[in-house]
Amino acid sequence: MKKLQTAGIKNLVLALGLVLILPTISKSQDLDYSLRVADSLFVVKKYTESFQIYESIFETGEMTSPSMLLRMAYIKEGLNDYTNALYYLNLYYLEQPSDEVLEKMSELAAEHNLTGYEFTEWDVILNYYVLLYEEILVALFALSVLLLGMIILKKAKSQKRPTGFGITYVLVTAVLFYLLNFGQVKNRGIILNGNSYIMSGPSSGSDVIDIAKKGHKVKMLKKNDVWVQIEWGSELAYIKQKNIKAITMWN
């Protein structure tokens, strides 16, 4: 009887597991099929149809690859939608830094007199930092745990304070704390709509600083209701949230 009960519990757990896992597998298979269809359409130059499928995959937040982003940018550029072409190129660069993509973005920006695409060596380093941010945190956490273990071990063996390990542990922990709380790089955003009002404050009654054309890239500092605080030139300003799109993979 006990064996039958155990077998019944195991079967129940297995059944529940299948109920939870099967929808995920099915969804993954559907997305994979959709991606293959979109790639096939792209190859035969049915760009509008392929983009519609790419976009639906992109909106799920799953199975987005650098090559797909590059194809989406190519399609948008071909349709003379340089704003979204730059958007997808920026996302591609976040995932897979490339000098060629930097040059392409600079070329498009220069062609349409857009600001925010001036890249320095520091920008390249910063992008790698963003790309490896989570790995850096994991490495620092692992190092802090290792150092703490070494401190405890040394103290247990010699009854002396391991000063060197202690100082290193404090420094590593301080860096980890700083990166967790203050080390996230501010989002960039692309202005989506032409004639977007740049305001001095988060209110329609604030002074108009400028009227921006679409395609400019700016630093996004924080959200305030329907407004986003940005850096516009050398001053802080605000833009309606509907007029700007953040350049992060899944914002």
For each residue, the residues with C-beta under 8 A, 3 or more apart:
1: 4 5
2: 5 6
3: 6 7
4: 1 7 8
5: 1 2 8 9
6: 2 3 9 10
7: 3 4 10 11
8: 4 5 11 12
9: 5 6 12 13
10: 6 7 13 14
11: 7 8 14 15
12: 8 9 15 16
13: 9 10 16 17
14: 10 11 17 18
15: 11 12 18 19
16: 12 13 19 20
17: 13 14 20 21
18: 14 15 21 22
19: 15 16 22
20: 16 17 23 24
21: 17 18 24 25
22: 18 19 25 26
23: 20 26 27
24: 20 21 27 28
25: 21 22 28 29
26: 22 23 29 30
27: 23 24 30 31 62
28: 24 25 31 32 62 63
29: 25 26 32 33
30: 26 27 33 34
31: 27 28 34 35 57 60 62 63
32: 28 29 35 36 63
33: 29 30 36 37
34: 30 31 37 38 53 56 57
35: 31 32 38 39 53 57 63 68
36: 32 33 39 40
37: 33 34 40 41 53
38: 34 35 41 42 50 53 54 57 68
39: 35 36 42 43 50
40: 36 37 43 44
41: 37 38 44 46 47 49 50 53
42: 38 39 45 46 47 50 71 75
43: 39 40
44: 40 41
45: 42
46: 41 42 49 50
47: 41 42 50 51 75 78 79
48: 51 52 75
49: 41 46 52 53
50: 38 39 41 42 46 47 53 54 71 75
51: 47 48 54 55 72 75 76
52: 48 49 55 56
53: 34 35 37 38 41 49 50 56 57
54: 38 50 51 57 58 68 71 72 75
55: 51 52 58 59 72
56: 34 52 53 59 60
57: 31 34 35 38 53 54 60 62 63 64 68
58: 54 55 61 64 68 72
59: 55 56
60: 31 56 57 63
61: 58 64 250
62: 27 28 31 57
63: 28 31 32 35 57 60
64: 57 58 61 68 69 249
65: 68 69
66: 69 70 92 95 96
67: 70 71
68: 35 38 54 57 58 64 65 71 72
69: 64 65 66 72 73 88 89 91 92 95
70: 66 67 73 74 88 89 92
71: 42 50 54 67 68 74 75
72: 51 54 55 58 68 69 75 76 84 88
73: 69 70 76 77 84 85 86 87 88 89 92
74: 70 71 77 78 85
75: 42 47 48 50 51 54 71 72 78 79
76: 51 72 73 79 81 82 84 85 87 88
77: 73 74 80 81 82 85 108
78: 47 74 75
79: 47 75 76
80: 77
81: 76 77 84 85
82: 76 77 85 86 108 111 112 215
83: 86 87 190 191 192 214 215
84: 72 73 76 81 87 88
85: 73 74 76 77 81 82 88 89 108
86: 73 82 83 89 90 105 108 109 114 117 190 215 217
87: 73 76 83 84 90 91 190 245 247
88: 69 70 72 73 76 84 85 91 92
89: 69 70 73 85 86 92 93 101 104 105 108
90: 86 87 93 94 105 188 190 217 247
91: 69 87 88 94 95 247 249
92: 66 69 70 73 88 89 95 96 98 101
93: 89 90 96 97 98 101 102 105 127
94: 90 91 127 130 131 247 248 249
95: 66 69 91 92 131 249
96: 66 92 93 101
97: 93 101 124 127 128 131
98: 92 93 101 102
99: 102 103
100: 103 104
101: 89 92 93 96 97 98 104 105
102: 93 98 99 105 106 119 124
103: 99 100 106 107
104: 89 100 101 107 108
105: 86 89 90 93 101 102 108 109 117 119
106: 102 103 109 110 117 118 119
107: 103 104 110 111
108: 77 82 85 86 89 104 105 111 112 114 117
109: 86 105 106 112 113 114 115 116 117 215 217
110: 106 107 113 114
111: 82 107 108
112: 82 108 109 215
113: 109 110
114: 86 108 109 110 117 213 215 216 217
115: 109 118 216 217
116: 109 188 216 217 218
117: 86 105 106 108 109 114 217
118: 106 115
119: 102 105 106 123 124
120: 123 124
121: 124 125
122: 125 126
123: 119 120 126 127
124: 97 102 119 120 121 127 128
125: 121 122 128 129
126: 122 123 129 130 185
127: 93 94 97 123 124 130 131
128: 97 124 125 131 132
129: 125 126 132 133 136 185
130: 94 126 127 133 185
131: 94 95 97 127 128
132: 128 129 135 136
133: 129 130 136 137 179 183 184 185
134: 137 138
135: 132 138 139
136: 129 132 133 139 140 179
137: 133 134 140 141 176 179 180
138: 134 135 141 142
139: 135 136 142 143
140: 136 137 143 144 172 175 176 179
141: 137 138 144 145 176
142: 138 139 145 146
143: 139 140 146 147 172
144: 140 141 147 148 169 172 173 176
145: 141 142 148 149
146: 142 143 149 150
147: 143 144 150 151 165 168 169 172
148: 144 145 151 152 169
149: 145 146 152 153
150: 146 147 153 154 162 165
151: 147 148 154 155 162 165 166 169
152: 148 149 155 156
153: 149 150 156 157
154: 150 151 157 158 160 162 165
155: 151 152 158 159 160 161 162
156: 152 153 159
157: 153 154
158: 154 155 162
159: 155 156
160: 154 155
161: 155 166
162: 150 151 154 155 158 165 166
163: 166 167
164: 167 168
165: 147 150 151 154 162 168 169
166: 151 161 162 163 169 170
167: 163 164 170 171
168: 147 164 165 171 172
169: 144 147 148 151 165 166 172 173
170: 166 167 173 174
171: 167 168 174 175
172: 140 143 144 147 168 169 175 176
173: 144 169 170 176 177
174: 170 171 177 178
175: 140 171 172 178 179
176: 137 140 141 144 172 173 179 180
177: 173 174 180 181
178: 174 175 181 182 183
179: 133 136 137 140 175 176 182 183
180: 137 176 177 183
181: 177 178
182: 178 179
183: 133 178 179 180
184: 133
185: 126 129 130 133
186: 219 220 221
187: 219 220 246 247 248 251
188: 90 116 217 218 219 220 246 247
189: 217 218 219 220 228 230 244 245 246 247
190: 83 86 87 90 214 215 216 217 244 245 247
191: 83 196 212 213 214 215 216 217 218 239 243 244
192: 83 196 214 242 243 244 245
193: 196 214 242 243
194: 213 214
195: 211 212 213
196: 191 192 193 211 212 213 214 239 240 243 244
197: 208 211 212 239 240
198: 208 209 210 211 212 230 232 237 238 239
199: 202 203 204 206 207 208 209 227 237 238 239
200: 206 207 208 209 237 238
201: 206 207 238
202: 199 206 224 225 227 229 238
203: 199 206 227
204: 199
205:
206: 199 200 201 202 203 238
207: 199 200 201
208: 197 198 199 200 211
209: 198 199 200 232 235 237
210: 198 232 237
211: 195 196 197 198 208
212: 191 195 196 197 198 216 232 239
213: 114 191 194 195 196 216
214: 83 190 191 192 193 194 196
215: 82 83 86 109 112 114 190 191
216: 114 115 116 190 191 212 213
217: 86 90 109 114 115 116 117 188 189 190 191 247
218: 116 188 189 191 230 231 232 239 244
219: 186 187 188 189 230 231
220: 186 187 188 189 228 229 230 244 246
221: 186 228 229 230 231 236
222: 228 229
223: 227 228 229 241
224: 202 227 228 229 238
225: 202
226: 240 241 242
227: 199 202 203 223 224 238 239 240 241
228: 189 220 221 222 223 224 238 239 240 241 244
229: 202 220 221 222 223 224 236 237 238
230: 189 198 218 219 220 221 236 237 238 239 244
231: 218 219 221 235 236 237
232: 198 209 210 212 218 235 236 237
233:
234:
235: 209 231 232
236: 221 229 230 231 232
237: 198 199 200 209 210 229 230 231 232
238: 198 199 200 201 202 206 224 227 228 229 230
239: 191 196 197 198 199 212 218 227 228 230 243 244
240: 196 197 226 227 228 243 244
241: 223 226 227 228 244
242: 192 193 226
243: 191 192 193 196 239 240
244: 189 190 191 192 196 218 220 228 230 239 240 241
245: 87 189 190 192
246: 187 188 189 220 251
247: 87 90 91 94 187 188 189 190 217
248: 94 187 251
249: 64 91 94 95
250: 61
251: 187 246 248
